Every structure is written in structure tokens, then in C-alpha cells.
Amino acid sequence: MKPAFSVIFLTTLIGVGQGLFLALFTQQSYALFDLLPYQDARFYGWGSLLALVFTMTGLIASFLHLGRPERAWRAAAQWRTSWLSREVIVLPAFMGILFLYGVSHLSGFDPVLVALPGGLNLSVTIVLGVIATILAFALFVSTAMIYACLRFLQEWHSPLTVINFILLGGASGFTLATLYAAVFATSQTGFFGGWALIITLLGLMGRSASLWRNARLRPKSTTQTAIGIKHPRIVQKAQGAMGGSFNTREFFHGKSESFLIAMKTAFLLLTFAVPLLLLAVNMSYPSIALLGIAFIAQYAGLLAERWYFFAEANHPQNLYYQGVS
């Protein structure tokens, strides 16, 4: 498939926003059970608004992919059957609750709603955080299922697609949370950094599994099944469009095999190897600069990973439009 940069930025930027929020609320949840100290409300408030900025930037990027942006609202009409419609609904819902979560912290409006046995108090921010967490995972699933539900694209049609969207978004968000904590809550840097290491390692395992799986796929369609002729030897003489067409432009990336290998190598190094090394070094030698490099490298790697994700999918129509004798 031909990668669309607007969709690449959409999926990676909202992933960072979702991951950053989940990191912040994870720390607050630990603090609720006295496993970690509560941080100043501004730490959670400004952090969640930073997550909102990433999410909004991703949403803005998505409009660049639309031919008629003023009709974008209509995408929500098919929510019963379309994962794209569900994403269109869940994304603004997540952004709205995330905004309320951040404002509630910054304004100091955090009354206790429910007092549970054992001294646990569920305040407004905890309830909003739980709702936002559910929406964050619903958004991960909705975004990933847009691609995973397409049975004719074997590279995408796998549970690994959903798993990797969650893990890669979580990894980038926790890496950014580590950098954020190094600046505003130094005592929590180790907590976020440890989780960033774990999730990045899990992301490496998940993405490696999908690469291994996809390398062993065999096309279900052939030239014979594409045109309905069972002759054992069929030779294609033309692509059907001498001057090019929508089919030849939009369903194939047009890059060489060596370029694909370079992109795969780049995203494996930048998304996983470099951040893992820098996060590990930071555990012993804390450095804001190292964490900044780790996040920038990882996000650049995610851009390359998402480009490769789209380019790796081989549309069945390419049997005809990309094959010549």
C-alpha cells in the first residue's frame, strides 16, 4: 500500500498522547494505593494537557488526508459496522475527558465522590482517569482494527496489529513521561523509565513477531484466481494503464526492495535499540538530554515503523497492476 503521511502522523501522535496519559494515571493509581507518593496536582494537570496537545495535533494532521474536510463529521454515521466511525467517535470523547482530567487537577476541583472501605477515596480525577483509560484503550483498538479487519490484506489481518498499536503507543508515551518527570518530578523518573523499558521491550517482541509472520505469508490470490482462468501458465503483458492510474499510484509504494530494508532497519534501531540503551543508561546516570534524545529517536522510529507498516501490506490488485512479464 502507499503510505499516507497524514495518517502516519495521526496514528503516531495520538499514540504518544494516549501513552502519556496512561503513564500519568498509572502513577496516580499507584499513589492511590500508597505505593508511590502523590505528586503536585500541576504535575498531572500540565502532563495531561501536554498529552492533549499531541492528540489534537494528530487530529489536525488527519484532516490533511480528507478531500472534503467539512464533511468529516459524516464519518461517524456508520458506527455500527465501521471501525473508522468508532475511532471518529472515541477520539473526541477521549480528548474531552482528558481535558476535564487536566483542568480538574489544575483548578483544584477534586472532591471525593466515593469513600471505599480501607480508606480508599475515589475523587473526581480518579473517576475521570478511569473513564479516560477505558477510552484510550478503546481508541487504540478502534484505530488498529481499521487495518486489522481487512482480511484481504494479510499483513494487517492479525491480532498482532492491535497489540503493536497499543504497545508502541504506550512505549512512546512512557518514554515521554520519563522525560517529563525528569524535568518536573525527579523522584518519579525511575518509575516511568522502568515501565518505558518494559513496554518498549514488549513492543520489540510484538513487532518482531509481526515481521516474522509477514515474511512467511503466501498470497491467497494468484493471477489465475484474479481473472478466473485456470490455465497453469498465464503471462501478463501489460498493467492495463499505460500512463498510470489510481490503481498504480495509490495501492503501491513504488520504492525499491533496498529502500524497504533500510526503512525496516531504521525503525528497529530508532524505535527500540536506541531508546532501550538510553533509558537503561539513564537509570544509572540520570540525564534530561539523554531522555530527550531517547524520545525524539523513538518518535522518529515510529514514523518509519508506521511508514513500513503501510508499505508492507500487499494489496491483491497488485497482482495485475504491479506485475509485468
Buried (B, 14 or more C-beta within 10 A) or exposed (E): BBBBBBBBBBBBBBBBBBBBBBBBBBBBBBBBEEEBEEBEBBBBBBBBBBBBBBBBBBBEBBEEBEEEEEEBEEBBEEBEEBBBBBBBBBBEBBBBBBBBBBBBBBEEEBEEEEEEEEEEEBBBBBBBBBBBBBBBBBBBBBBBBBBBBBEEBBBBBBEBBBBBBBBBBBBBBBBBBBBBBBEBBEEBBBBBBBBBBBBBBBBBEBBEBBBEEBEEEEEEEEBBEBEEEEEEEEEBEEBEEEEEEEBBEEBBBEBEEEEBEBBBEBBBBBBBBBBBEBBEBBEEEBEBEBBBBBBBBBBBBBBBBBBBBBBBBBBBBBBBBBEEE
